[in-house]
Amino acid sequence: MVTIDPSQQKRSPGCLISVLWYIFIGWWASGIAVFAWLCMLTIVGIPLGVAIINRIPKIVALREPETSHALLITYREGKATIETVSPRQHNIFLRALLSSLGGSSALSG
């Protein structure tokens, strides 16, 4: 039997709080995205720019970024092991080639 503690799951604030946050703070804070793209113009600023872009949903609307991880539960010798796994990704060079040709839907499956 596997139990998952619901208190450890990330929860977003309610709809009303998210809307108020967006109206009073998120709209103006979305200007940070411009700063992030400017950071991406330099080699040194790329890590900061990527970090900011990954947090834009949290900055603008208090939403946690969606993750595409799954739980893998294996049973061996009476013990259960739980680990998170990421989905299988195609080779970076293949993705770059298809992206440069203008298509990304071929790799989405």
C-alpha distances in whole Angstrom, upper triangle without the diagonal:
4,7,10,13,16,18,18,19,23,24,28,31,32,34,37,37,36,40,41,40,41,45,46,44,42,45,47,45,44,47,45,45,48,48,45,47,50,48,47,51,51,49,48,47,44,41,42,43,39,38,39,39,35,35,38,35,34,38,39,37,34,31,29,29,27,25,24,21,18,15,14,11,12,11,14,14,11,11,9,12,12,16,18,20,23,25,27,31,34,37,39,42,41,40,43,45,44,44,47,48,47,44,40,39,39,36,34,32
4,7,10,13,15,15,15,19,21,25,27,29,31,34,34,33,36,38,37,38,41,42,41,39,42,44,41,41,44,42,41,44,44,41,43,46,44,43,47,47,45,44,43,41,38,38,39,36,34,36,35,31,32,34,31,31,34,36,33,30,28,25,26,24,22,21,18,15,11,12,9,11,11,14,16,13,11,8,10,9,13,15,17,20,22,25,28,32,34,36,39,39,37,40,43,41,41,45,46,44,41,37,36,37,34,31,30
4,6,9,12,12,13,16,18,22,24,26,29,31,31,30,34,35,34,35,39,40,38,36,39,41,39,39,42,40,39,43,43,40,42,45,43,42,46,46,45,44,42,40,37,37,38,35,33,34,34,30,30,32,30,28,32,33,31,28,26,23,24,22,21,21,18,15,12,14,12,14,14,17,19,16,14,11,12,11,14,15,18,21,23,26,29,33,35,37,40,40,38,41,43,42,41,45,46,44,42,38,37,37,35,32,31
4,6,9,8,9,13,15,18,21,23,25,28,27,27,30,32,31,32,35,36,34,33,36,38,35,35,38,36,36,39,39,36,39,41,39,39,43,43,41,40,39,37,33,34,34,31,29,31,30,27,26,29,26,25,28,30,27,24,22,19,21,19,18,18,15,13,11,13,12,15,16,19,21,18,16,13,13,11,13,13,17,19,21,25,27,31,34,34,38,38,36,38,41,40,39,42,44,42,39,35,34,35,33,30,29
4,5,6,7,11,13,17,19,21,24,26,25,25,29,30,29,30,33,34,32,31,34,36,33,34,37,35,35,38,38,36,38,41,39,39,43,43,41,40,38,36,33,33,34,31,29,30,30,26,25,28,25,23,27,28,26,23,21,19,20,19,18,20,17,16,14,16,15,19,20,22,24,21,19,16,16,13,15,16,19,21,24,27,29,33,36,36,40,40,37,40,43,41,40,44,45,43,41,37,36,38,35,32,32
4,5,5,9,10,13,15,17,20,23,22,22,25,26,25,27,30,31,29,28,31,33,31,31,34,33,33,36,36,34,36,39,38,37,41,42,41,39,37,35,32,32,33,30,27,28,28,25,23,25,23,21,24,26,23,20,18,16,18,17,17,18,17,16,15,18,17,21,22,25,27,25,22,19,19,16,17,17,20,21,23,27,29,33,35,36,39,39,37,39,42,40,39,43,44,42,39,36,35,36,34,31,31
4,6,8,9,13,14,16,20,22,20,21,24,25,24,26,29,29,28,27,30,32,29,30,33,31,31,35,35,33,36,38,36,37,40,41,40,38,36,35,31,31,31,29,26,27,27,24,22,25,22,20,23,24,22,18,17,15,18,18,18,20,19,18,17,20,20,23,25,27,29,27,24,21,20,18,18,18,21,23,25,29,31,34,37,37,40,40,38,40,43,42,40,43,45,43,41,37,36,38,35,33,33
4,6,9,13,15,18,21,23,21,21,25,26,24,26,29,29,27,26,29,31,28,29,32,29,29,33,33,30,33,36,34,34,37,38,36,35,33,31,28,28,29,26,23,24,25,21,20,23,20,18,22,23,21,18,16,14,16,16,15,17,16,16,14,18,18,21,23,25,27,25,22,19,18,15,15,15,18,19,22,26,28,31,33,33,37,37,35,37,40,39,37,41,42,40,38,34,34,36,33,30,31
4,6,10,13,15,18,21,19,18,22,24,22,23,27,27,25,24,27,29,26,26,30,28,27,31,31,29,31,34,32,32,36,36,35,34,32,30,27,27,27,25,22,23,23,19,18,20,18,16,20,21,19,15,13,11,13,13,12,15,13,14,13,17,18,21,23,26,29,26,23,20,19,15,15,14,17,18,20,24,26,29,32,31,35,35,32,34,37,36,35,38,39,37,35,32,31,33,30,27,28
4,7,10,13,15,18,16,15,19,20,18,20,23,24,22,20,23,25,22,23,26,24,24,28,28,25,28,31,29,29,33,34,33,32,29,28,25,24,24,22,19,20,20,16,15,17,14,12,16,17,15,12,10,8,10,11,11,14,14,15,15,19,20,24,26,29,32,30,27,23,22,18,18,16,18,18,20,24,25,29,31,30,34,34,31,33,36,35,33,36,38,36,34,30,30,32,29,26,27
4,7,9,12,14,13,12,16,17,16,17,21,21,20,18,22,24,21,22,25,24,24,28,28,26,29,31,30,30,34,35,35,34,31,29,27,26,26,24,21,21,21,18,16,17,14,12,15,16,13,10,9,8,11,12,13,16,17,18,18,22,23,27,29,32,35,33,30,26,25,21,21,19,21,21,23,27,28,31,33,33,36,36,33,35,38,36,34,37,39,36,34,31,31,33,31,28,29
4,7,9,11,10,9,12,14,12,14,17,18,16,15,18,20,18,19,22,21,21,25,25,24,26,29,28,29,32,34,34,33,29,28,26,24,24,22,20,19,19,16,14,14,11,9,13,13,10,7,6,7,10,11,14,17,18,20,21,25,26,30,33,36,38,36,33,30,28,25,24,21,23,22,24,28,28,31,34,33,36,36,32,34,37,35,33,36,38,35,33,30,30,33,30,27,29
4,7,8,6,6,10,11,10,12,15,16,15,14,17,19,18,19,22,22,22,26,26,25,28,30,30,31,34,35,36,34,31,30,28,26,26,25,22,21,21,19,16,16,13,11,13,13,10,7,8,10,13,15,18,21,22,23,25,28,30,33,36,39,41,39,36,33,32,28,27,25,27,26,28,31,32,35,37,36,39,39,36,37,40,38,36,39,40,37,36,33,33,36,34,31,32
4,6,6,6,9,10,11,12,14,16,16,15,18,20,20,20,24,24,24,27,28,28,30,33,32,33,36,38,38,37,34,33,31,29,28,27,25,23,23,21,19,18,15,14,15,14,11,10,10,12,16,17,20,23,24,25,26,30,32,35,38,41,43,41,38,35,34,30,30,27,29,28,29,33,34,37,39,38,41,41,37,39,42,40,37,40,41,38,37,34,33,36,35,31,33
4,6,5,6,9,10,11,12,14,15,14,16,19,19,19,22,23,23,26,28,27,29,32,32,32,36,37,38,37,34,33,31,29,28,27,25,23,23,21,19,18,14,14,15,13,10,10,10,13,16,17,21,23,25,26,28,32,33,37,40,43,46,44,41,37,36,32,32,29,30,29,30,33,34,36,39,38,41,40,37,38,41,38,36,39,40,37,35,33,32,35,34,31,32
4,5,5,6,9,10,11,12,14,14,15,18,18,19,22,23,24,27,28,28,30,32,33,34,37,39,40,39,35,34,33,31,30,29,27,25,24,24,21,19,16,15,16,14,11,11,13,16,19,20,24,27,28,30,32,35,37,41,43,46,49,47,44,40,39,36,35,32,34,33,33,37,37,40,42,41,44,43,40,41,43,41,39,41,43,39,38,36,35,39,37,34,36
4,5,5,6,9,10,11,11,11,14,16,16,17,20,21,22,25,26,26,28,30,30,31,35,36,37,36,32,32,30,28,27,27,24,22,22,21,18,17,14,13,13,12,9,9,11,14,17,19,22,26,27,29,31,34,36,40,42,45,48,46,43,39,38,34,33,31,32,31,33,36,36,39,41,39,43,42,39,40,43,41,38,41,42,39,38,35,35,39,37,34,36
4,6,5,6,9,10,10,9,11,14,14,14,18,18,19,22,23,23,25,27,27,28,31,33,34,33,30,29,28,25,24,24,22,19,19,18,15,14,11,10,11,9,6,6,8,12,14,16,20,23,25,27,29,32,34,38,41,44,47,45,42,38,37,33,32,29,30,29,30,33,33,36,38,36,39,39,35,36,39,37,34,37,38,35,34,32,32,35,33,30,32
4,5,5,6,9,10,9,10,13,14,14,18,19,19,22,24,24,25,28,29,29,32,34,36,35,31,31,30,27,26,25,24,21,21,20,18,15,13,13,13,10,7,9,11,15,17,19,23,25,28,30,32,36,38,41,44,47,50,48,45,42,40,36,35,32,33,32,32,35,35,37,39,38,41,40,36,37,40,38,35,37,39,35,35,32,32,36,35,32,34
4,5,5,6,8,9,10,12,13,15,17,19,20,22,24,24,26,28,29,30,33,35,36,35,32,31,30,27,26,26,25,22,22,22,19,17,15,14,13,11,9,10,13,17,19,21,25,28,30,32,34,38,40,44,46,49,52,50,47,44,42,38,37,34,35,34,35,38,38,40,42,40,43,43,39,40,42,41,38,40,41,38,38,35,36,39,38,35,37
4,6,5,5,6,8,10,10,12,15,15,17,19,20,21,23,25,25,27,30,31,33,32,28,28,27,24,23,23,21,18,18,19,15,13,12,10,9,8,7,7,11,14,16,19,23,26,28,30,32,36,38,42,44,47,50,48,45,42,40,36,35,32,33,31,33,36,35,38,39,37,40,40,37,37,40,38,35,38,39,36,36,34,34,37,36,33,36
4,6,6,4,5,8,9,9,13,14,15,17,19,19,21,23,24,25,28,30,31,31,27,26,26,23,21,22,20,17,17,17,14,12,10,10,9,6,5,8,11,14,16,18,22,25,28,30,32,36,38,42,45,48,51,49,46,43,41,37,35,32,33,31,32,34,34,36,38,35,38,38,34,35,38,36,33,35,36,33,33,31,31,35,34,31,34
4,6,6,6,8,10,11,14,16,17,19,20,21,23,25,26,27,30,32,34,33,29,29,29,26,24,25,23,20,20,21,18,15,14,14,12,9,9,12,14,18,20,22,26,29,31,34,36,40,42,46,49,52,55,53,50,46,44,40,39,36,37,35,35,38,37,39,41,39,41,41,37,38,40,39,35,37,39,36,35,34,34,38,37,34,37
4,6,7,8,9,11,13,15,17,19,20,21,23,24,25,27,30,31,33,32,28,29,28,25,24,25,23,20,20,21,18,16,15,14,12,10,11,12,16,19,21,24,27,30,33,35,37,41,43,47,50,52,55,53,50,47,45,41,40,37,38,36,37,40,39,41,42,40,43,43,39,39,42,41,37,39,41,38,38,36,37,40,39,36,39
4,6,6,6,9,11,12,14,16,16,18,20,21,22,24,26,28,30,28,25,25,25,21,20,21,20,16,17,18,15,13,13,11,9,7,9,10,14,16,18,21,25,28,30,33,35,39,41,44,47,50,53,51,48,45,42,39,37,34,35,33,34,37,36,38,39,37,40,40,36,36,39,38,35,37,39,36,36,34,35,38,37,34,37
4,5,5,6,9,10,11,14,15,15,18,19,20,22,24,26,28,27,23,23,22,19,18,19,17,14,14,15,12,9,9,9,6,4,6,8,11,14,15,18,21,25,27,30,32,36,38,42,45,48,51,49,46,43,40,37,35,31,32,30,31,34,33,35,36,34,36,37,33,33,36,35,31,33,35,32,32,30,31,34,33,31,33
4,6,5,8,10,11,13,15,16,17,19,20,22,24,26,28,28,24,24,24,21,19,20,19,15,15,17,14,11,11,12,9,6,9,12,14,17,18,20,24,27,30,32,35,39,41,45,48,51,54,52,49,46,43,40,37,34,34,32,33,35,34,36,37,34,37,37,33,33,36,34,31,32,34,31,32,30,31,34,33,31,34
4,5,6,8,10,11,13,14,16,17,19,21,22,24,27,26,22,23,23,20,18,20,19,15,15,17,15,12,13,13,10,8,11,14,16,19,19,23,26,29,31,34,37,40,43,46,50,52,55,54,51,47,45,41,39,36,36,34,35,37,35,37,38,35,37,38,34,34,37,36,32,33,36,33,33,32,33,36,35,33,36
4,5,6,8,10,11,12,14,15,16,18,20,22,24,23,19,20,19,16,15,16,15,11,12,14,11,9,11,10,7,6,10,11,14,16,17,20,23,26,28,32,34,37,40,43,47,49,52,51,47,44,41,38,36,32,33,31,32,34,33,34,35,32,35,36,32,32,35,34,30,32,34,31,32,30,32,35,33,31,34
4,5,6,8,10,10,12,14,15,16,19,21,23,22,18,18,19,16,13,15,14,10,10,13,11,7,9,10,7,6,10,12,13,16,15,18,21,24,27,30,33,36,39,42,46,48,51,50,47,44,41,37,35,31,31,29,30,32,30,32,33,30,32,33,29,28,31,30,27,28,31,28,28,27,28,31,30,28,32
4,5,5,7,9,10,11,13,15,17,19,21,21,17,17,18,15,13,15,15,11,11,14,13,10,13,14,10,10,13,15,17,19,18,22,24,27,30,33,36,39,42,45,48,51,54,53,50,46,43,40,37,34,34,31,32,34,32,33,34,31,33,33,30,29,32,31,27,28,31,28,29,28,30,33,32,30,34
4,5,5,6,9,10,10,13,15,16,19,18,14,14,15,11,10,12,11,8,9,12,10,8,12,12,9,10,13,15,16,17,17,20,22,25,27,31,34,37,40,43,46,48,51,50,47,44,41,37,35,31,31,29,30,32,30,31,32,29,31,32,28,27,31,30,27,28,31,28,29,27,29,32,31,29,33
4,5,5,6,9,10,11,13,15,17,17,13,13,14,11,8,10,11,7,7,10,10,7,11,12,10,10,13,15,16,17,15,18,20,23,26,29,32,35,38,41,45,47,50,49,46,43,40,36,33,30,30,27,27,29,27,28,29,25,27,29,25,24,27,27,23,24,27,24,25,24,26,29,27,26,29
4,5,5,6,9,10,11,14,17,17,13,13,15,12,10,12,13,10,10,13,13,11,14,16,13,13,17,19,19,20,19,22,24,26,29,33,35,38,42,44,48,50,53,53,49,46,43,40,37,33,33,30,30,32,29,30,30,27,28,30,26,25,28,27,24,24,27,25,26,25,27,30,29,28,32
4,5,5,6,9,10,12,15,14,10,11,13,10,8,11,12,9,10,13,13,12,15,16,13,14,18,19,20,21,19,23,24,27,29,33,35,38,41,44,48,50,53,52,49,46,42,39,36,33,32,30,31,32,30,31,30,27,29,30,27,25,29,29,25,26,29,27,28,27,29,32,31,30,33
4,5,5,6,9,11,13,12,8,8,10,7,4,7,8,6,6,10,10,10,14,14,13,14,17,18,19,19,17,20,21,23,26,29,32,35,38,41,44,46,49,49,45,42,39,36,33,29,29,26,27,28,26,27,27,23,25,27,24,22,26,26,22,23,26,24,25,24,26,29,27,26,30
4,5,5,7,10,12,13,9,9,11,10,6,9,11,9,8,12,13,12,15,17,15,16,19,21,21,21,19,21,22,24,27,31,34,36,39,42,46,48,51,51,47,44,41,38,34,31,30,27,27,28,25,26,26,22,24,25,22,20,23,23,20,20,23,22,23,22,25,27,26,25,29
4,5,5,8,11,11,8,9,12,10,8,11,13,11,11,15,16,15,19,20,18,18,22,23,24,24,22,25,26,28,30,34,37,39,42,45,49,50,54,53,50,47,44,40,37,34,33,30,31,31,28,29,28,25,26,28,25,23,26,26,23,22,26,24,26,25,28,31,29,29,33
4,5,6,8,8,5,6,8,7,5,9,10,10,10,14,15,15,18,19,17,19,22,23,23,23,21,23,24,26,28,32,35,37,40,43,46,48,51,51,47,44,41,38,35,31,31,28,29,30,27,28,27,23,25,27,24,22,25,26,23,23,26,25,27,25,29,31,29,29,32
4,5,7,8,6,5,8,8,5,8,11,10,10,13,15,15,18,20,18,20,23,24,23,23,20,22,23,25,27,30,33,35,39,41,45,46,49,50,46,43,40,37,33,30,29,26,27,27,24,24,23,20,21,23,20,18,22,22,19,19,23,22,23,22,25,27,25,26,29
4,7,9,7,7,11,11,9,11,14,14,14,17,19,18,22,23,22,23,26,27,27,26,24,26,27,28,30,34,37,39,42,44,48,49,53,53,50,47,43,40,37,34,32,29,30,30,27,27,25,21,22,24,22,19,22,23,20,20,23,22,24,24,27,29,28,28,32
4,5,5,6,10,10,10,12,14,15,15,18,20,20,23,24,23,24,28,28,28,27,25,27,27,29,31,34,37,39,42,44,48,49,52,52,49,46,43,40,36,33,32,29,30,30,27,27,26,22,23,25,23,21,24,25,22,22,25,25,27,26,30,31,29,30,33
4,6,6,8,10,10,12,14,15,16,18,20,21,24,25,24,26,29,29,29,27,25,27,26,28,29,33,35,37,40,42,45,46,49,50,46,44,40,38,34,31,30,27,29,28,25,25,23,20,21,24,22,19,23,24,22,21,25,25,27,26,29,30,28,29,32
4,6,7,8,10,11,13,14,16,17,19,20,24,24,23,25,28,28,28,27,24,27,26,28,29,33,35,37,40,42,45,46,49,49,46,43,40,37,34,31,30,28,29,30,27,27,26,22,23,27,25,22,26,27,25,25,28,28,29,28,31,33,30,31,34
4,6,5,6,9,10,11,12,14,16,17,20,21,19,21,24,24,25,24,22,24,24,26,28,31,34,36,39,41,44,46,49,49,45,43,39,36,33,30,29,27,28,29,26,27,26,22,24,26,24,22,25,27,24,24,28,27,28,27,30,31,29,29,33
4,5,5,6,9,10,10,12,14,15,19,20,19,21,24,24,23,22,19,22,21,23,25,28,31,33,36,38,42,43,46,46,43,40,36,34,30,27,26,24,25,25,22,23,22,18,20,23,20,18,22,23,20,21,24,24,25,23,26,28,25,26,29
4,5,5,6,9,10,11,13,15,18,18,17,20,22,22,22,20,17,20,19,21,22,26,28,30,33,35,39,40,43,43,40,37,33,31,27,24,24,21,23,24,22,23,22,19,21,23,21,20,23,25,22,23,26,26,26,24,27,28,26,26,29
4,6,5,6,9,10,11,13,16,16,15,17,20,20,20,19,17,20,20,22,24,27,29,32,35,37,40,42,45,45,41,38,35,32,29,26,26,23,25,26,24,26,25,22,24,26,24,22,26,27,24,25,28,27,28,26,28,30,28,27,30
4,5,5,6,9,10,11,14,15,14,16,19,19,19,18,16,19,19,21,23,27,30,32,35,38,41,43,46,46,42,39,36,33,30,26,26,23,24,25,23,24,24,21,23,25,22,20,24,24,21,22,25,24,25,23,26,28,26,25,28
4,5,5,6,9,10,13,14,14,16,18,18,17,16,13,16,16,18,20,23,26,28,32,34,38,39,43,42,39,36,33,29,26,23,22,19,21,22,19,21,21,18,20,22,19,18,22,22,19,21,24,22,23,20,23,25,22,22,25
4,6,5,6,9,12,12,12,14,17,16,15,14,12,15,15,17,19,23,25,27,30,33,36,38,41,41,37,34,31,28,25,22,22,19,21,23,21,23,23,20,23,25,22,21,25,25,22,24,27,26,26,23,25,27,25,24,27
4,5,5,6,10,10,9,11,14,14,14,13,12,15,16,19,21,25,27,30,33,36,39,41,44,44,40,37,34,30,27,24,24,22,23,25,23,25,25,23,25,27,23,23,27,26,23,25,28,26,26,24,26,28,26,25,28
4,5,5,8,10,10,11,13,14,13,13,11,13,15,17,19,23,26,29,32,35,38,41,44,43,40,37,33,30,27,24,23,20,21,23,21,23,23,20,23,24,21,20,24,23,20,22,25,22,22,20,22,25,23,22,25
4,6,8,9,10,12,13,13,11,10,7,10,11,14,16,20,22,25,28,31,35,37,40,40,36,33,30,26,23,20,20,17,18,20,19,21,22,20,23,23,20,20,24,23,20,23,25,23,23,20,22,24,22,20,23
4,6,5,6,9,10,10,9,8,7,11,12,16,18,21,23,26,29,32,36,38,41,40,37,34,31,27,24,21,22,19,21,23,22,25,26,23,26,27,24,24,28,27,24,26,29,26,26,23,25,27,25,23,26
4,5,5,6,8,9,9,9,8,12,14,17,20,23,26,29,32,35,38,41,44,43,40,36,34,30,27,24,24,22,23,25,24,26,27,24,27,28,24,24,28,27,23,26,28,25,25,23,24,27,25,23,26
4,6,5,6,6,5,7,6,9,12,16,18,21,24,27,30,33,37,39,43,41,38,35,32,28,26,23,23,21,22,24,23,26,27,25,28,29,25,26,29,27,24,27,29,26,25,23,23,27,25,22,25
4,6,6,4,5,6,7,10,13,17,19,22,24,27,30,33,36,39,42,41,37,34,31,28,26,23,23,22,23,26,25,28,30,28,31,31,28,28,32,30,27,30,32,29,29,26,27,30,28,25,28
4,6,6,8,9,10,14,17,20,22,25,27,31,33,37,40,42,45,44,41,37,35,31,29,26,27,25,26,29,28,30,31,29,32,33,29,29,33,31,28,30,33,30,30,27,29,32,30,27,30
4,6,8,11,11,14,18,21,23,26,29,32,35,38,42,44,47,46,43,39,37,33,31,28,28,26,27,30,29,31,32,30,33,33,29,30,33,31,28,30,32,29,29,27,28,31,29,27,30
4,5,9,10,13,17,20,22,25,27,31,33,37,40,43,46,44,41,37,35,31,30,27,27,25,26,29,29,31,33,31,34,34,30,31,34,32,29,32,33,30,30,27,28,31,29,27,29
4,7,9,12,15,19,21,23,25,29,31,34,37,40,43,41,38,35,33,29,27,24,26,24,26,29,28,31,33,31,34,35,31,32,35,33,31,33,35,32,31,29,29,32,30,27,30
4,6,9,12,15,17,20,22,25,28,31,34,37,40,39,36,32,30,26,24,21,22,21,22,25,25,28,30,29,32,32,28,29,32,31,28,31,33,30,29,26,26,29,27,24,26
4,6,9,12,14,17,19,22,25,28,31,34,37,35,32,29,26,23,21,18,19,18,19,23,23,26,28,26,30,30,26,28,31,30,27,30,32,30,28,25,25,28,25,23,24
4,6,10,12,15,18,21,24,27,31,33,36,35,32,29,26,22,20,17,17,15,16,19,19,22,24,23,26,26,23,24,27,26,23,27,28,26,25,21,22,24,22,19,21
4,7,9,12,15,18,21,25,28,31,34,33,30,26,24,20,18,15,15,13,13,17,17,20,22,22,25,25,21,23,26,24,23,26,27,25,23,20,20,22,19,17,18
4,6,9,12,15,18,21,25,28,31,30,27,23,21,17,15,11,11,9,10,14,14,18,20,20,23,23,20,22,25,24,22,26,27,25,23,19,19,21,18,16,17
4,7,10,13,16,19,23,26,29,29,26,22,20,16,14,10,9,7,7,11,12,15,18,18,22,21,18,21,23,22,21,24,26,24,21,18,17,19,16,13,14
4,7,10,13,16,20,22,26,25,22,19,16,12,10,6,6,5,7,10,12,16,19,19,23,22,20,23,26,24,24,27,28,27,24,21,20,21,18,16,16
4,6,10,13,16,19,23,22,19,16,13,10,8,6,5,7,8,11,14,18,20,22,25,24,22,26,28,26,26,30,31,29,27,23,22,23,19,17,16
4,6,10,13,16,19,18,16,12,10,7,6,5,6,9,11,14,17,21,23,24,28,27,26,29,31,30,30,33,34,33,30,26,26,26,23,21,20
4,6,10,13,16,16,14,10,8,6,5,6,7,10,11,14,17,20,23,25,28,27,26,29,32,30,31,34,35,34,31,28,27,27,23,22,20
4,7,10,13,12,10,7,6,5,7,9,10,14,15,17,21,24,26,28,32,31,30,33,35,34,34,38,39,38,35,31,30,30,27,25,24
4,7,10,10,8,6,5,7,9,11,12,16,17,19,22,25,27,29,33,32,31,35,36,36,36,40,40,40,37,33,32,32,29,27,25
4,7,6,6,4,6,9,12,15,16,20,21,22,26,29,31,33,36,35,35,38,40,39,40,43,44,44,40,37,36,35,32,31,29
4,5,5,7,8,11,14,17,18,22,23,24,27,30,32,34,37,37,37,40,41,41,42,45,46,46,43,39,38,37,34,33,31
4,6,8,11,14,17,20,22,25,27,28,31,34,35,38,41,40,40,43,45,45,45,49,50,49,46,43,42,41,38,37,35
4,7,10,13,16,20,22,25,27,28,32,35,37,39,42,42,41,44,46,45,46,49,50,50,47,43,42,42,39,37,35
4,7,10,13,17,19,23,25,26,30,33,34,36,40,39,39,42,44,43,44,47,48,47,45,41,40,40,36,35,33
4,7,10,13,16,19,21,23,27,30,32,34,37,37,36,39,41,40,40,44,45,44,41,38,37,37,33,32,30
4,7,10,12,16,19,20,24,27,29,30,34,34,33,36,38,37,37,41,42,41,39,35,34,34,31,29,28
4,7,10,13,16,18,21,25,27,28,32,32,30,33,36,35,35,38,40,39,36,32,32,32,28,27,26
4,6,10,13,15,18,22,23,25,28,28,27,30,32,32,31,35,36,35,33,29,29,29,25,24,23
4,7,10,13,15,19,21,22,26,25,24,27,29,28,28,31,33,32,29,26,26,26,22,21,20
4,7,9,12,15,17,19,22,22,21,23,26,25,25,28,30,29,26,23,23,23,19,18,17
4,6,9,12,14,15,19,19,17,20,22,22,21,25,26,25,23,19,19,19,16,14,15
4,6,10,13,14,18,17,15,18,20,19,19,23,24,23,20,16,16,16,12,11,11
4,7,10,12,15,14,13,16,18,17,18,21,22,22,19,15,15,14,11,11,10
4,7,8,11,10,9,13,14,14,14,18,19,18,16,13,13,12,9,9,10
4,6,9,7,7,10,11,11,12,15,16,16,14,11,12,11,7,10,10
4,5,5,6,9,10,11,12,14,16,17,15,13,15,13,10,13,14
4,5,5,6,9,10,10,12,14,15,14,12,15,14,11,14,16
4,5,5,6,9,10,10,12,14,14,13,16,14,12,15,17
4,5,5,6,8,10,11,13,11,10,13,11,9,13,14
4,5,5,6,8,10,11,9,8,10,10,7,10,13
4,6,5,6,9,10,10,9,13,12,11,14,16
4,5,5,6,9,9,10,13,12,11,14,17
4,5,5,6,5,6,9,8,8,11,14
4,5,5,5,6,9,10,10,12,15
4,5,7,9,13,13,13,16,19
4,6,9,12,11,13,15,18
4,7,9,10,12,14,17
4,6,7,9,10,13
4,5,6,7,10
4,5,5,8
4,6,7
4,6
4
